[in-house]
Amino acid sequence: MEEVYNFSAGPAVLPQEVKSIVQEELANYRQTGMSVMEMSHRSNPFQDIIDEAEALLRELMNIPDNYHVLFLQGGASLQFSMLPMNLLTKHKKAEYVLTGSWSVKAAKEAEKFGDITTKISSNDKNFTYYPTVDLTTLSTDLDYIHITTNNTIEGTVIPSIPDTKQIPLVADMSSNILSEHYDVSKFGLIYAGAQKNIGPAGLTIAIVREDLIGSPIENCPTLLNYETYSKNQSLYNTPPTFSIYVAKLVFEWLKQKGGIAAIEKTNRQKAGMLYDFIDQSKLFHSLVKPGSRSLMNIPFTAESDELNAAFIKQAGEKGLVNLKGHRSVGGMRASIYNAMPVKGVQALIDFMESFEKANK
Ligand SMILES: *Cc1c(COP(=O)(O)O)cnc(C)c1O
């Protein structure tokens, strides 16, 4: 296929400009005679790469100095365990706000290390809205409150970040990190798998307030202790070097585009175009309540399973690929991360319009 628009939820679309640079530098990185893939993680060129990646992320997200930026592996899913092993150690109590299947999985892992409450939840309506994070119902001696800022599968986003006062707020930001402005100082810890809005799979980023590092569970495995990474600038052992390199290029691309403020504006425009079309359509429906709608992952459905299947098939033939919804939700899902151009969303809307005309 010549040109496709990739609506995959993850691993997901990367900026064309970044792929071109990777291609140019692939075999011979800046006159070193070797690829970044072949380079020692202790070499000067790689040290520059990881330093620049961290500096760019700090600049883009305006990360305060008392936060560490850690480059980890194991995906966001390993954070479901690593997080309680490091933070669920004082009162051994935490609240997990349940807003979708990823938060359910996160809570399940944390239960192995302490008492987990799930008082705030949107499970009553199949996770189709984002519940109010009302602290008055919660115990005051929690080690942290865990939220998922954007629910990749269900297509909801937290409308505003709650003030959790002295209780650290922890966020799984895997599917909307760098897509809109968040004030990092409101969080104790933010983590995200890279393969949605940052770069290739294999890299996980954690942004951790320094006072939360250093009191893990007893006998914590070295590689599951945040301190191992904070003390060694994420170079205790071999990090996912190539993924860090591509992430650095994505950060440069985003900075060039005007940073988070600029990309947020484009993201609101892209999502707005798609929701506006869906809301006036007589064939397609949004599953998510207005006010909770994600800018990144937009599930929608036609009238029947047959029409959904026909839509996905015909869209694929037009180069609009990976639109099948998650198996737990059904229908379609368009993931429109930072790297999805406005014209990709327009191409999807144009096709939806012609599909609706042909099937009314
Ligand atoms: C994709 C995703 C995960 C799982 O990420 P892995 O890197 O595959 O472990 C967890 N949480 C959210 C919100 C996600 O979107």
Boltz pocket constraint, residues with backbone or C-beta under 6 A from the ligand:
constraints:
  - pocket:
      binder: B
      contacts: [[A, 10], [A, 74], [A, 75], [A, 76], [A, 77], [A, 78], [A, 102], [A, 148], [A, 150], [A, 151], [A, 152], [A, 172], [A, 173], [A, 174], [A, 175], [A, 193], [A, 194], [A, 196]]
      max_distance: 6.0
